[in-house]
């Protein structure tokens, strides 16, 4: 079992360094960029790459920092405390990187892993389809073998950061027999140039307007005989995509739990400050028991989610299967973030509903957490199945 404490002085040093970056570079610009629905500036991405954030969990020989999953959770939490999008941009490289690291051919690892870990190339996940989200096995996008590669045809939805990515990790059906379900799926790395035009006519994309989670745009994509070399089939063997993806989701869900903790922490800090500054009936509203208790409940929930996230990360660091622990952390932290950000708005009263105060941004952003990287409903199904298996 784990040695206590899970979080060491070295981890806290990482937290302080990321927080300094966030306070200096992210917080001063996040609110304005969110209001204008602008994307994360390129210089921020470059700074994140230089600081090693994209490669936290990848070994040094693969271009990374070789740190543990608790370090990844802390980096994510602190970045998300500044702006959810900034804490989320690294999710894409973590998903693609862990897929290649765990399942890629030696050639794929050599070619793709170092630049992904160093943040020199950015990736995006093209999994979800217009008619299929949680039901991965019903995906219809086809990859037909032709010559030395594949021609990909089909529609994908909710491909976040697709425009600025150099690689789209595409879940495709290499076996046309739909009755094969998940056994006919493969993952292919589709290389492209960053830019809003994509690669017409073989790849086109249109942004999907969203209520929050600004900073990165999500796209509806259309592949029409878009070519990818056979060398980009992850693992070099067809029919493995579903199994490869399910294994990589552990890391993504732990990272998503950390995102929830960061967003909630930011909202909580806003609420505490406002409770001290705002006066009603001749005293700061934080002197009223009802407000103090709101803050207390928020603190309890945030810390519970944080420790659950670190516990799941520590389990991941052992190398054992941890879909159960990752599911616990993701489900609880995502729903916690919704509750905490709502209460933080409530503490602000009418000002909480104003775009001038940043607390509403955390509330809008938090809502997406229980939807992506596997809905809460899917998390509870994973958790429930494991309970029945183990009992």
Protein Blocks (a to p, Z undefined) as FASTA:
>chain_A
ZZddfbdfklmmmmmmmmmmmmmmmmmmmmmmmmnopacdfklmmmmmmnommmmmpcfk
nopnopafklmmmmmmmmmmmomklmmmmmmmmmmmmmmmmmmcfklmmmmmmmmmnoma
ccdddfbdfkbcklmmlpcbdcddehjbccdedddehiehklmpcbdcddddfbfblklm
mmlgccddddddedjklpafkbccdddddfbhphiacdddddehiacdfklpghhighil
mmmmmmmmmmmmmmmmmmmmmmmmmmmmmmmmmmmmpcgehiafklpmklmmmmmmmmmm
mmmmmmmmmmmmmmmmnopacklmmmmmmmmmmmmmmmmmmmmmmmnmmmlmpckbmklm
mmmmmmmmmmggoifklmmmmmmmmmmmmZZ
